[in-house]
Amino acid sequence: MIRLILGGARSGKSRLAEKIAQDSQFTVSYVATAQAWDAEMQSRILHHQHQRPADWAVYEEPLHLADLLEKIDQPEHVILVDCLTLWMSNLLMANDQSTSSVASNLQAIECEKLFKVLPHLQANIILVSNETGLGVVPMGEITRKFVDESGRLHQQLGQLADTVIFCVAGFPMYLKGEKE
């Protein structure tokens, strides 16, 4: 089972994902993609850490998500990934800072790996991501690329997912699949 949970900032998407994981009664692994580059992000990470149950395994993976998912996959297990837009930011920034031709295509390579791995995992997968396509078109090149690539990622994951949920003001709207 693959669930994709989308929503804006502070829409309730992470809280919903954590509730679904906790209610599953399976072992839960939480995959964090954030990197604490500044005090504000450190504060956000601490807030999320305090909200999670202490018995969840936590993995931090900013770039090579598909590899980690394959490594920790097992039946009767939930893997919650929060969040894919931070992962996309990490990939694009790694591309932007690299002069290597291999690294400059890191985002495309890692996304393709994720699309190939997800359908073959035995665990229940919950993917959390910010919907970025509802606002104005950004002015900067890297920001436009981020919105474009996040939108493409969400469209492809939406096709792979069994359930797609959009959160607004703490309310889930089921776009695909049955309400649980």
Secondary structure by P-SEA (a helix, b strand, c coil): cbbbbbbccccaaaaaaaaaaaacccbbbbbbccccccaaaaaaaaaaaaaccccbbbbbbccaaaaaaaaaccccbbbbbccaaaaaaaaaaaaaacccccccaaaaaaaaaaaacccccccbbbbbbbbcccccccccaaaaaaaaaaaaaaaaaaaaccbbbbbcccbbbbcccccc
